[in-house]
Amino acid sequence: MMDQLTSLVQIKGIRDGLLATFADAPWEDLRVALLMQIDERPAFFQGARLAMDVGNQILKVNDLVDLRDLLSERNVSLWAVVSESPTTEHTSQLLGLATRISKPRPEERKQF
């Protein structure tokens, strides 16, 4: 069960810190999966800047504020939330979070 949960969130390094890409699953599961990965490797995440790609998740202010607080207790700063949901994008902007990150897309690289 634990392994299934952690596989819901893929974390990799990007130019501006770390990017957590969320699978299509209930928000509560994703939140638990993310925090579990951080708690398993606290030293790796110390002082990290985290961006999240939450796909179609519809997140309200409380959802993001709660998660941001849980992250900052772990010394991880949430700075960006990328989403395909206008609601989530708006929520992120209200909280002063970035909604765009520079990540190389495979199709962009192919053109050169």
All heavy atoms as an XYZ file, in Angstrom:
887
protein
N       0.834     -1.207      0.000
C       0.000      0.000      0.000
C       0.872      1.263      0.000
O       0.651      2.194     -0.761
C      -0.942     -0.017      1.214
C      -1.824      1.215      1.329
S      -2.952      1.358     -0.087
C      -3.418      3.062      0.030
N       1.902      1.236      0.832
C       2.809      2.379      0.909
C       3.433      2.666     -0.465
O       3.471      3.796     -0.915
C       3.949      2.116      1.904
C       3.511      2.147      3.355
S       2.802      3.763      3.843
C       3.408      3.874      5.509
N       3.921      1.603     -1.114
C       4.576      1.776     -2.410
C       3.618      2.309     -3.451
O       3.974      3.138     -4.277
C       5.154      0.453     -2.900
C       6.359      0.048     -2.068
O       6.864      0.907     -1.324
O       6.777     -1.109     -2.156
N       2.384      1.801     -3.421
C       1.384      2.293     -4.365
C       1.181      3.783     -4.165
O       1.057      4.529     -5.121
C       0.056      1.586     -4.121
C      -0.109      0.321     -4.933
C      -1.401     -0.378     -4.558
O      -1.676     -0.605     -3.381
N      -2.194     -0.710     -5.551
N       1.125      4.186     -2.910
C       0.912      5.599     -2.609
C       2.063      6.447     -3.116
O       1.836      7.427     -3.815
C       0.758      5.806     -1.098
C      -0.653      6.000     -0.558
C      -0.592      6.332      0.920
C      -1.418      7.080     -1.313
N       3.297      6.062     -2.777
C       4.409      6.929     -3.155
C       4.537      7.036     -4.670
O       4.975      8.055     -5.183
C       5.767      6.482     -2.553
O       5.868      5.075     -2.699
C       5.876      6.872     -1.105
N       4.119      5.994     -5.417
C       4.249      6.075     -6.877
C       3.273      7.086     -7.487
O       3.349      7.384     -8.676
C       4.045      4.697     -7.498
O       2.709      4.291     -7.323
N       2.361      7.629     -6.686
C       1.418      8.635     -7.195
C       2.095      9.977     -7.449
O       1.568     10.824     -8.154
C       0.276      8.861     -6.190
C      -0.679      7.695     -5.966
C      -1.658      8.039     -4.852
C      -1.419      7.350     -7.250
N       3.248     10.169     -6.828
C       3.943     11.448     -6.975
C       5.380     11.183     -7.419
O       6.122     10.500     -6.728
C       3.953     12.243     -5.644
C       4.695     13.558     -5.809
C       2.539     12.488     -5.165
N       5.726     11.702     -8.602
C       7.089     11.558     -9.116
C       7.838     12.858     -8.843
O       7.352     13.922     -9.215
C       7.058     11.312    -10.635
C       6.240     10.102    -11.061
C       6.844      8.785    -10.586
O       8.073      8.626    -10.584
N       6.006      7.854    -10.173
N       9.001     12.754     -8.217
C       9.764     13.962     -7.903
C      11.087     13.941     -8.653
O      11.795     12.942     -8.624
C      10.017     14.079     -6.382
C       8.673     14.190     -5.663
C      10.898     15.297     -6.070
C       8.756     14.178     -4.158
N      11.368     15.029     -9.369
C      12.660     15.086    -10.051
C      13.218     16.507     -9.986
O      12.485     17.455     -9.734
C      12.541     14.593    -11.487
C      11.604     15.397    -12.373
C      11.731     14.889    -13.816
C      11.126     15.865    -14.802
N       9.669     15.728    -14.966
N      14.520     16.599    -10.204
C      15.169     17.910    -10.155
C      14.915     18.690    -11.436
O      14.943     18.123    -12.521
N      14.638     19.984    -11.305
C      14.568     20.875    -12.460
C      15.486     22.063    -12.177
O      16.057     22.151    -11.097
C      13.122     21.387    -12.736
C      12.526     22.040    -11.488
C      12.246     20.260    -13.250
C      11.235     22.788    -11.758
N      15.581     22.979    -13.129
C      16.528     24.083    -12.953
C      16.216     24.889    -11.694
O      17.116     25.361    -11.011
C      16.483     24.989    -14.186
C      17.723     25.816    -14.351
C      17.741     26.501    -15.697
N      16.572     27.368    -15.837
C      16.137     27.837    -16.993
N      16.749     27.498    -18.104
N      15.090     28.636    -17.052
N      14.931     25.047    -11.392
C      14.553     25.907    -10.263
C      14.266     25.134     -8.978
O      13.535     25.617     -8.130
C      13.309     26.728    -10.631
C      13.554     27.594    -11.861
O      14.641     28.186    -11.945
O      12.671     27.663    -12.718
N      14.792     23.931     -8.851
C      14.551     23.181     -7.623
C      14.027     21.791     -7.923
O      14.608     21.049     -8.703
N      12.899     21.443     -7.299
C      12.321     20.122     -7.500
C      10.931     20.254     -8.088
O      10.191     21.187     -7.760
C      12.227     19.375     -6.164
C      13.558     19.060     -5.466
C      13.291     18.494     -4.075
C      14.390     18.095     -6.289
N      10.570     19.297     -8.931
C       9.225     19.264     -9.492
C       8.547     17.975     -9.065
O       9.077     16.885     -9.302
C       9.277     19.339    -11.021
C       7.931     19.138    -11.731
C       6.950     20.254    -11.401
C       8.138     19.028    -13.243
N       7.381     18.111     -8.428
C       6.570     16.946     -8.065
C       5.421     16.856     -9.059
O       4.619     17.787     -9.167
C       6.031     17.102     -6.644
N       5.374     15.756     -9.793
C       4.299     15.551    -10.759
C       3.299     14.570    -10.172
O       3.669     13.453     -9.790
C       4.855     15.026    -12.093
O       5.863     15.937    -12.551
C       3.757     14.929    -13.144
N       2.050     15.012    -10.084
C       1.017     14.227     -9.412
C       0.229     13.384    -10.404
O      -0.153     13.854    -11.465
C       0.036     15.165     -8.695
C       0.620     15.833     -7.468
C       1.875     16.416     -7.506
C      -0.099     15.877     -6.290
C       2.411     17.034     -6.382
C       0.430     16.497     -5.158
C       1.684     17.059     -5.203
N      -0.030     12.123    -10.039
C      -0.883     11.256    -10.846
C      -2.342     11.691    -10.663
O      -2.650     12.553     -9.833
C      -0.719      9.804    -10.398
N      -3.218     11.076    -11.427
C      -4.634     11.380    -11.300
C      -5.193     10.528    -10.169
O      -5.441      9.330    -10.350
C      -5.326     11.042    -12.630
C      -6.691     11.712    -12.730
O      -7.022     12.502    -11.816
O      -7.411     11.438    -13.707
N      -5.341     11.112     -8.996
C      -5.788     10.368     -7.820
C      -6.429     11.364     -6.860
O      -6.294     12.568     -7.045
C      -4.588      9.685     -7.162
N      -7.117     10.865     -5.822
C      -7.702     11.800     -4.853
C      -6.614     12.675     -4.214
O      -5.519     12.188     -3.925
C      -8.346     10.882     -3.812
C      -8.563      9.583     -4.515
C      -7.451      9.467     -5.514
N      -6.943     13.949     -4.014
C      -5.974     14.909     -3.467
C      -5.376     14.433     -2.154
O      -4.183     14.557     -1.908
C      -6.651     16.271     -3.295
C      -5.784     17.296     -2.633
C      -6.009     17.917     -1.441
C      -4.536     17.826     -3.122
N      -4.981     18.789     -1.163
C      -4.070     18.759     -2.175
C      -3.783     17.597     -4.279
C      -2.877     19.458     -2.342
C      -2.587     18.295     -4.446
C      -2.150     19.211     -3.481
N      -6.209     13.874     -1.287
C      -5.738     13.417      0.022
C      -4.616     12.381     -0.136
O      -3.603     12.445      0.549
C      -6.918     12.841      0.817
C      -6.614     12.583      2.287
C      -5.922     13.756      2.999
O      -6.338     14.923      2.834
O      -4.951     13.492      3.725
N      -4.797     11.445     -1.078
C      -3.769     10.426     -1.324
C      -2.479     11.065     -1.845
O      -1.380     10.677     -1.460
C      -4.250      9.402     -2.361
C      -5.372      8.514     -1.801
O      -5.637      8.585     -0.589
O      -5.977      7.777     -2.600
N      -2.646     12.032     -2.734
C      -1.479     12.695     -3.314
C      -0.700     13.457     -2.253
O       0.526     13.428     -2.212
C      -1.929     13.652     -4.430
C      -2.568     12.974     -5.645
C      -3.199     14.010     -6.560
C      -1.546     12.136     -6.401
N      -1.457     14.125     -1.392
C      -0.830     14.902     -0.323
C      -0.025     13.985      0.601
O       1.126     14.263      0.938
C      -1.931     15.608      0.461
C      -1.504     16.893      1.093
C      -2.650     17.503      1.827
N      -2.970     16.727      3.016
C      -3.562     17.232      4.095
N      -3.910     18.497      4.109
N      -3.809     16.490      5.131
N      -0.645     12.864      0.974
C       0.028     11.887      1.839
C       1.268     11.335      1.144
O       2.343     11.227      1.747
C      -0.944     10.736      2.219
C      -0.196      9.580      2.867
C      -2.030     11.258      3.154
N       1.121     11.018     -0.153
C       2.241     10.449     -0.915
C       3.424     11.415     -0.970
O       4.580     11.018     -0.797
C       1.783     10.097     -2.326
N       3.123     12.693     -1.200
C       4.176     13.700     -1.279
C       4.900     13.823      0.065
O       6.133     13.768      0.139
C       3.587     15.059     -1.675
C       4.568     16.234     -1.669
C       5.666     16.039     -2.708
C       3.834     17.553     -1.913
N       4.135     13.966      1.131
C       4.738     14.154      2.458
C       5.514     12.912      2.886
O       6.549     13.001      3.538
C       3.662     14.522      3.486
C       2.987     15.876      3.206
C       1.785     16.084      4.122
C       3.963     17.036      3.333
N       5.019     11.734      2.497
C       5.696     10.491      2.827
C       7.083     10.449      2.180
O       8.062     10.070      2.818
C       4.850      9.310      2.331
C       4.689      8.216      3.343
S       3.176      7.245      3.030
C       3.540      6.516      1.456
N       7.145     10.862      0.905
C       8.450     10.856      0.224
C       9.411     11.839      0.881
O      10.600     11.558      1.012
C       8.284     11.212     -1.262
C       7.620     10.095     -2.039
C       7.853     10.247     -3.538
O       8.966     10.511     -3.983
N       6.810     10.061     -4.304
N       8.877     12.981      1.295
C       9.736     13.977      1.950
C      10.219     13.447      3.301
O      11.394     13.577      3.648
C       8.983     15.313      2.108
C       8.713     15.905      0.712
C       9.791     16.285      2.968
C       7.838     17.141      0.718
N       9.312     12.812      4.037
C       9.681     12.294      5.361
C      10.669     11.132      5.285
O      11.425     10.890      6.219
C       8.425     11.879      6.140
C       7.585     13.095      6.538
O       8.129     14.224      6.537
O       6.382     12.921      6.835
N      10.652     10.416      4.152
C      11.606      9.318      3.989
C      13.025      9.833      3.734
O      13.993      9.138      4.005
C      11.194      8.435      2.800
C      10.116      7.424      3.153
C       9.505      6.780      1.899
O      10.075      6.960      0.793
O       8.466      6.112      2.039
N      13.129     11.023      3.137
C      14.462     11.551      2.800
C      14.588     13.016      3.210
O      14.782     13.895      2.368
C      14.710     11.424      1.297
C      14.775      9.991      0.815
C      15.199      9.929     -0.636
N      14.180     10.501     -1.513
C      14.386     10.830     -2.790
N      15.577     10.670     -3.327
N      13.414     11.316     -3.537
N      14.463     13.276      4.513
C      14.431     14.680      4.965
C      15.664     15.476      4.560
O      15.555     16.644      4.200
C      14.298     14.586      6.486
C      14.518     13.168      6.849
C      14.339     12.327      5.626
N      16.834     14.839      4.569
C      18.065     15.573      4.245
C      18.053     16.043      2.790
O      18.471     17.165      2.488
C      19.294     14.699      4.494
N      17.541     15.190      1.904
C      17.469     15.532      0.484
C      16.575     16.744      0.248
O      16.850     17.579     -0.608
C      16.936     14.321     -0.295
C      16.714     14.585     -1.761
C      17.793     14.677     -2.633
C      15.433     14.739     -2.277
C      17.604     14.908     -3.991
C      15.229     14.980     -3.633
C      16.315     15.062     -4.487
N      15.499     16.842      1.035
C      14.523     17.913      0.812
C      14.793     19.172      1.626
O      14.121     20.182      1.448
C      13.107     17.396      1.121
C      12.592     16.440      0.085
C      12.684     15.076      0.274
C      12.022     16.911     -1.094
C      12.219     14.181     -0.696
C      11.556     16.027     -2.061
C      11.654     14.672     -1.856
N      15.782     19.119      2.554
C      16.106     20.285      3.384
C      16.277     21.537      2.537
O      17.141     21.576      1.663
C      17.437     20.050      4.129
C      17.353     19.650      5.579
C      16.269     20.307      6.406
O      16.303     21.507      6.682
N      15.302     19.529      6.827
N      15.475     22.551      2.784
C      15.657     23.829      2.101
C      15.284     23.807      0.622
O      15.635     24.724     -0.114
N      14.581     22.749      0.193
C      14.252     22.630     -1.232
C      13.164     23.615     -1.658
O      12.297     23.989     -0.868
C      13.797     21.213     -1.547
N      13.254     24.019     -2.929
C      12.190     24.801     -3.571
C      11.386     23.814     -4.403
O      11.917     23.168     -5.306
C      12.794     25.863     -4.489
C      13.317     27.084     -3.757
C      14.220     27.915     -4.659
N      13.649     28.193     -5.987
C      12.730     29.152     -6.217
N      12.274     29.885     -5.230
N      12.273     29.366     -7.440
N      10.092     23.723     -4.090
C       9.259     22.708     -4.731
C       8.204     23.334     -5.637
O       7.484     24.246     -5.237
C       8.567     21.861     -3.655
C       7.697     20.710     -4.173
C       8.548     19.589     -4.755
C       6.819     20.162     -3.040
N       8.147     22.827     -6.865
C       7.055     23.158     -7.775
C       6.203     21.896     -7.904
O       6.731     20.787     -7.822
C       7.604     23.567     -9.135
N       4.898     22.067     -8.074
C       4.028     20.909     -8.223
C       3.252     21.011     -9.532
O       2.723     22.076     -9.850
C       3.021     20.836     -7.073
C       3.642     20.787     -5.696
S       2.440     20.399     -4.393
C       1.146     21.615     -4.651
N       3.207     19.906    -10.251
C       2.336     19.825    -11.417
C       1.163     18.944    -11.008
O       1.306     17.727    -10.872
C       3.100     19.223    -12.598
C       2.251     19.212    -13.874
O       1.012     19.311    -13.770
O       2.824     19.089    -14.964
N       0.013     19.580    -10.772
C      -1.118     18.853    -10.180
C      -2.165     18.426    -11.215
O      -3.238     17.940    -10.849
C      -1.790     19.671     -9.045
C      -0.800     19.921     -7.916
C      -2.351     20.988     -9.564
N      -1.852     18.607    -12.504
C      -2.769     18.142    -13.540
C      -4.132     18.806    -13.450
O      -4.231     20.022    -13.428
N      -5.172     17.983    -13.377
C      -6.546     18.519    -13.366
C      -7.124     18.734    -11.974
O      -8.318     18.995    -11.838
C      -7.476     17.567    -14.130
C      -7.145     17.543    -15.607
O      -6.955     18.586    -16.222
N      -7.038     16.349    -16.176
N      -6.304     18.560    -10.934
C      -6.816     18.728     -9.567
C      -7.432     20.109     -9.393
O      -6.844     21.111     -9.783
C      -5.680     18.589     -8.545
C      -5.084     17.211     -8.437
C      -5.982     16.231     -7.728
O      -6.732     16.588     -6.822
N      -5.918     14.983     -8.150
N      -8.611     20.139     -8.782
C      -9.243     21.423     -8.466
C      -8.965     21.711     -6.994
O      -9.500     21.045     -6.111
C     -10.758     21.378     -8.746
C     -10.973     21.140    -10.244
C     -11.423     22.661     -8.280
C     -12.416     20.919    -10.633
N      -8.081     22.672     -6.759
C      -7.642     22.951     -5.397
C      -8.127     24.312     -4.934
O      -8.018     25.303     -5.644
C      -6.116     22.869     -5.312
C      -5.537     21.514     -5.742
C      -4.022     21.555     -5.715
C      -6.064     20.386     -4.880
N      -8.662     24.334     -3.713
C      -9.131     25.570     -3.111
C      -8.003     26.168     -2.266
O      -7.002     25.510     -2.000
C     -10.349     25.295     -2.217
C     -11.493     24.556     -2.905
C     -12.267     25.493     -3.826
C     -13.589     24.912     -4.317
N     -13.511     23.567     -4.886
N      -8.212     27.399     -1.847
C      -7.193     28.094     -1.051
C      -6.755     27.242      0.141
O      -5.561     27.061      0.378
C      -7.701     29.482     -0.593
C      -6.732     30.100      0.409
C      -7.856     30.399     -1.806
N      -7.734     26.677      0.875
C      -7.387     25.873      2.058
C      -6.488     24.692      1.736
O      -5.572     24.371      2.485
C      -8.647     25.352      2.750
C      -9.346     26.452      3.525
O      -8.823     27.561      3.645
N     -10.527     26.160      4.037
N      -6.772     24.028      0.605
C      -5.964     22.870      0.207
C      -4.499     23.270      0.081
O      -3.612     22.604      0.608
C      -6.434     22.319     -1.153
C      -7.866     21.803     -1.108
O      -8.265     21.217     -0.089
O      -8.583     21.995     -2.107
N      -4.276     24.371     -0.640
C      -2.901     24.783     -0.896
C      -2.235     25.388      0.335
O      -1.054     25.158      0.579
C      -2.834     25.757     -2.072
C      -2.975     25.103     -3.457
C      -2.944     26.155     -4.553
C      -1.879     24.070     -3.689
N      -3.006     26.129      1.117
C      -2.431     26.725      2.335
C      -2.013     25.611      3.302
O      -0.919     25.638      3.867
C      -3.419     27.707      2.999
C      -2.953     28.074      4.408
C      -3.545     28.965      2.153
N      -2.885     24.614      3.473
C      -2.566     23.493      4.375
C      -1.294     22.784      3.931
O      -0.413     22.508      4.733
C      -3.716     22.468      4.412
C      -4.924     22.987      5.181
O      -4.795     24.035      5.863
O      -5.994     22.349      5.095
N      -1.221     22.510      2.636
C      -0.051     21.796      2.137
C       1.203     22.656      2.257
O       2.268     22.172      2.658
C      -0.253     21.360      0.684
C       0.912     20.560      0.102
C       1.173     19.295      0.909
C       0.657     20.207     -1.350
N       1.070     23.937      1.936
C       2.222     24.838      2.034
C       2.757     24.871      3.473
O       3.970     24.855      3.694
C       1.817     26.242      1.582
C       2.984     27.182      1.415
C       2.568     28.508      0.831
N       1.646     29.221      1.694
C       1.158     30.432      1.435
N       1.488     31.044      0.313
N       0.333     31.024      2.261
N       1.841     24.883      4.441
C       2.250     24.870      5.855
C       2.957     23.566      6.223
O       3.983     23.570      6.905
C       1.035     25.075      6.773
C       0.493     26.496      6.678
O       1.166     27.359      6.067
O      -0.620     26.739      7.191
N       2.386     22.443      5.774
C       3.003     21.140      6.064
C       4.393     21.047      5.439
O       5.317     20.479      6.020
C       2.117     20.007      5.540
C       0.811     19.796      6.308
C      -0.164     18.943      5.511
C       1.091     19.156      7.669
N       4.535     21.635      4.258
C       5.838     21.627      3.594
C       6.823     22.516      4.338
O       7.977     22.145      4.552
C       5.705     22.087      2.136
C       5.007     21.100      1.196
C       4.686     21.768     -0.133
C       5.847     19.850      0.981
N       6.363     23.696      4.750
C       7.332     24.597      5.390
C       7.757     24.073      6.764
O       8.883     24.312      7.182
C       6.853     26.049      5.406
O       5.804     26.227      6.272
N       6.901     23.285      7.432
C       7.332     22.612      8.677
C       8.501     21.674      8.385
O       9.291     21.359      9.266
C       6.188     21.777      9.266
C       5.121     22.589      9.974
C       3.856     21.753     10.240
O       3.939     20.505     10.197
O       2.798     22.362     10.474
N       8.566     21.199      7.157
C       9.644     20.283      6.748
C      10.769     21.029      6.035
O      11.629     20.421      5.418
C       9.068     19.207      5.830
C       8.123     18.253      6.553
C       7.204     17.536      5.575
N       6.475     16.444      6.210
C       5.371     16.596      6.933
N       4.855     17.800      7.108
N       4.776     15.560      7.474
N      10.722     22.351      6.110
C      11.751     23.202      5.497
C      11.790     23.077      3.965
O      12.851     23.125      3.347
C      13.127     22.903      6.109
C      14.062     24.097      5.963
O      13.630     25.199      5.611
N      15.335     23.880      6.217
N      10.612     22.891      3.379
C      10.481     22.847      1.921
C       9.597     24.018      1.530
O       8.534     24.213      2.126
C       9.810     21.532      1.464
C       9.529     21.544     -0.027
C      10.677     20.335      1.845
N      10.032     24.831      0.558
C       9.175     25.952      0.194
C       8.479     25.712     -1.143
O       9.117     25.421     -2.155
C       9.947     27.277      0.202
O      10.873     27.286     -0.847
N       7.160     25.798     -1.084
C       6.336     25.644     -2.280
C       6.342     26.980     -3.010
O       5.962     27.998     -2.444
C       4.908     25.274     -1.870
C       3.900     25.129     -3.016
C       4.296     23.995     -3.941
C       2.504     24.885     -2.446
N       6.796     26.988     -4.272
C       6.855     28.263     -4.996
C       6.020     28.270     -6.261
O       5.699     29.321     -6.798
C       8.298     28.647     -5.300
C       8.953     27.791     -6.333
C       9.567     26.587     -6.119
C       9.063     28.039     -7.735
N      10.042     26.082     -7.299
C       9.748     26.949     -8.317
C       8.650     29.089     -8.573
C      10.026     26.859     -9.685
C       8.924     29.002     -9.934
C       9.605     27.898    -10.478
N       5.639     27.092     -6.760
C       4.869     27.072     -8.002
C       3.897     25.911     -8.032
O       4.187     24.827     -7.523
C       5.803     26.977     -9.208
N       2.733     26.163     -8.620
C       1.746     25.105     -8.845
C       1.284     25.221    -10.293
O       0.720     26.236    -10.694
C       0.531     25.248     -7.894
C      -0.528     24.188     -8.219
C       0.966     25.129     -6.436
N       1.575     24.190    -11.073
C       1.172     24.160    -12.471
C      -0.073     23.295    -12.556
O      -0.110     22.200    -12.002
C       2.289     23.550    -13.345
C       1.857     23.467    -14.801
C       3.565     24.364    -13.199
N      -1.106     23.812    -13.221
C      -2.364     23.077    -13.250
C      -3.120     23.320    -14.536
O      -2.997     24.376    -15.149
C      -3.233     23.511    -12.072
O      -4.501     22.909    -12.176
N      -3.916     22.325    -14.932
C      -4.790     22.509    -16.085
C      -6.161     23.025    -15.643
O      -7.022     23.290    -16.467
C      -4.941     21.181    -16.840
C      -3.677     20.822    -17.621
C      -3.503     19.323    -17.789
O      -4.515     18.618    -17.969
O      -2.350     18.856    -17.733
N      -6.362     23.162    -14.335
C      -7.639     23.661    -13.825
C      -7.576     25.173    -13.591
O      -6.724     25.649    -12.847
C      -7.979     22.956    -12.503
O      -8.749     23.802    -11.681
N      -8.454     25.946    -14.232
C      -8.482     27.400    -14.019
C      -8.686     27.759    -12.553
O      -8.104     28.727    -12.061
C      -9.675     27.871    -14.850
C      -9.926     26.790    -15.848
C      -9.474     25.509    -15.213
N      -9.490     26.969    -11.836
C      -9.727     27.212    -10.399
C      -8.419     27.130     -9.621
O      -8.080     28.012     -8.825
C     -10.711     26.174     -9.818
O     -11.905     26.205    -10.595
C     -11.037     26.482     -8.356
N      -7.685     26.052     -9.870
C      -6.416     25.845     -9.162
C      -5.403     26.925     -9.523
O      -4.694     27.444     -8.665
C      -5.851     24.447     -9.497
O      -6.832     23.475     -9.138
C      -4.570     24.173     -8.737
N      -5.376     27.285    -10.803
C      -4.447     28.317    -11.249
C      -4.755     29.635    -10.537
O      -3.860     30.332    -10.054
C      -4.560     28.483    -12.770
C      -3.420     29.282    -13.346
C      -3.345     29.162    -14.870
O      -4.398     29.293    -15.531
O      -2.228     28.954    -15.378
N      -6.032     29.964    -10.453
C      -6.462     31.184     -9.780
C      -6.089     31.140     -8.297
O      -5.564     32.116     -7.743
C      -7.967     31.381     -9.957
C      -8.478     32.644     -9.351
N      -8.081     33.890     -9.790
C      -9.331     32.863     -8.312
C      -8.673     34.823     -9.044
N      -9.430     34.216     -8.149
N      -6.360     29.996     -7.658
C      -6.003     29.818     -6.246
C      -4.512     30.061     -6.039
O      -4.106     30.770     -5.114
C      -6.335     28.373     -5.789
O      -7.729     28.144     -5.959
C      -5.979     28.176     -4.326
N      -3.702     29.481     -6.921
C      -2.245     29.622     -6.806
C      -1.828     31.079     -6.925
O      -0.984     31.570     -6.169
C      -1.548     28.800     -7.897
O      -1.989     27.469     -7.844
N      -2.444     31.785     -7.883
C      -2.113     33.199     -8.075
C      -2.501     34.020     -6.847
O      -1.766     34.916     -6.434
C      -2.785     33.726     -9.345
C      -2.116     33.183    -10.603
C      -2.954     33.359    -11.864
O      -4.148     33.659    -11.793
N      -2.338     33.152    -13.015
N      -3.661     33.702     -6.256
C      -4.098     34.399     -5.038
C      -3.053     34.265     -3.936
O      -2.843     35.178     -3.147
C      -5.416     33.829     -4.516
C      -6.705     34.222     -5.231
C      -7.889     33.505     -4.586
C      -6.918     35.728     -5.163
N      -2.410     33.095     -3.882
C      -1.433     32.825     -2.829
C      -0.031     33.304     -3.213
O       0.930     33.078     -2.491
C      -1.398     31.324     -2.514
C      -2.678     30.761     -1.906
C      -2.580     29.254     -1.761
C      -2.966     31.408     -0.561
N       0.069     33.934     -4.387
C       1.370     34.449     -4.813
C       2.319     33.375     -5.315
O       3.535     33.563     -5.323
N       1.760     32.230     -5.721
C       2.596     31.152     -6.248
C       2.712     31.296     -7.763
O       1.778     31.756     -8.418
C       1.968     29.792     -5.928
C       1.828     29.456     -4.437
C       0.888     28.278     -4.249
C       3.186     29.163     -3.819
N       3.834     30.892     -8.301
C       3.997     30.897     -9.756
C       3.099     29.814    -10.354
O       2.821     28.801     -9.711
C       5.446     30.629    -10.118
N       2.641     30.033    -11.591
C       1.812     29.014    -12.241
C       2.458     28.533    -13.540
O       1.857     27.788    -14.302
C       0.403     29.560    -12.552
O       0.531     30.784    -13.277
C      -0.381     29.811    -11.273
N       3.671     29.007    -13.784
C       4.441     28.550    -14.949
C       5.843     28.219    -14.464
O       6.398     28.949    -13.655
C       4.572     29.673    -15.984
C       3.270     30.130    -16.588
C       2.912     29.286    -17.803
N       1.561     29.571    -18.283
C       0.449     29.023    -17.786
N       0.515     28.178    -16.780
N      -0.732     29.306    -18.291
N       6.389     27.154    -14.971
C       7.790     26.864    -14.654
C       8.496     26.568    -15.965
O       7.864     26.152    -16.931
C       7.947     25.655    -13.699
C       7.245     24.428    -14.278
C       7.415     25.988    -12.311
C       7.522     23.167    -13.508
N       9.795     26.797    -15.988
C      10.524     26.480    -17.214
C      10.967     25.038    -17.117
O      11.877     24.713    -16.376
C      11.731     27.389    -17.356
O      12.474     27.383    -16.169
N      10.247     24.163    -17.791
C      10.730     22.783    -17.856
C      10.855     22.424    -19.322
O       9.982     22.744    -20.120
C       9.827     21.807    -17.101
C       8.387     21.788    -17.530
C       7.649     20.672    -16.801
C       6.170     20.689    -17.185
N       5.384     19.688    -16.500
N      11.953     21.783    -19.692
C      12.144     21.451    -21.096
C      11.084     20.450    -21.521
O      10.907     19.422    -20.868
C      13.543     20.827    -21.132
C      13.830     20.428    -19.732
C      13.024     21.312    -18.843
N      10.362     20.753    -22.565
C       9.399     19.784    -23.080
C      10.065     19.044    -24.234
O      10.744     19.673    -25.039
C       8.151     20.511    -23.583
C       7.331     21.055    -22.452
C       5.895     21.249    -22.923
N       5.018     21.487    -21.784
C       4.973     22.641    -21.119
N       5.758     23.645    -21.490
N       4.161     22.785    -20.100
N       9.868     17.735    -24.312
C      10.541     16.942    -25.344
C      10.319     17.519    -26.745
O      11.245     17.602    -27.538
C       9.881     15.565    -25.233
C       9.245     15.524    -23.891
C       9.013     16.937    -23.458
N       9.095     17.978    -27.027
C       8.830     18.461    -28.385
C       9.576     19.765    -28.692
O       9.905     20.044    -29.832
C       7.329     18.599    -28.666
C       6.597     19.641    -27.833
C       6.081     19.074    -26.516
O       6.558     17.986    -26.115
O       5.222     19.706    -25.896
N       9.873     20.554    -27.667
C      10.643     21.781    -27.891
C      12.094     21.436    -28.249
O      12.698     22.069    -29.077
C      10.647     22.668    -26.651
C       9.324     23.366    -26.438
C       9.280     24.117    -25.098
O      10.296     24.141    -24.374
O       8.213     24.642    -24.785
N      12.604     20.428    -27.588
C      14.005     20.063    -27.821
C      14.213     19.522    -29.228
O      15.261     19.680    -29.801
C      14.443     19.013    -26.798
C      14.786     19.635    -25.452
C      15.699     18.731    -24.695
N      15.098     17.418    -24.458
C      14.495     17.087    -23.331
N      14.412     17.939    -22.342
N      13.992     15.895    -23.175
N      13.206     18.865    -29.766
C      13.346     18.217    -31.070
C      13.547     19.213    -32.215
O      14.110     18.871    -33.231
C      12.116     17.360    -31.376
C      12.362     15.899    -31.077
C      11.159     15.062    -31.498
C      10.286     14.773    -30.314
N       9.021     14.161    -30.525
N      13.063     20.424    -32.060
C      13.101     21.378    -33.168
C      14.509     21.859    -33.507
O      14.732     22.358    -34.580
C      12.200     22.572    -32.852
C      10.731     22.197    -32.884
C       9.868     23.220    -32.150
O      10.382     24.208    -31.663
N       8.579     22.965    -32.088
N      15.443     21.735    -32.580
C      16.767     22.317    -32.848
C      17.677     21.385    -33.630
O      17.583     20.186    -33.489
C      17.431     22.708    -31.519
C      16.583     23.652    -30.731
C      16.025     23.280    -29.535
C      16.285     24.932    -31.232
C      15.210     24.139    -28.833
C      15.469     25.793    -30.512
C      14.938     25.397    -29.313
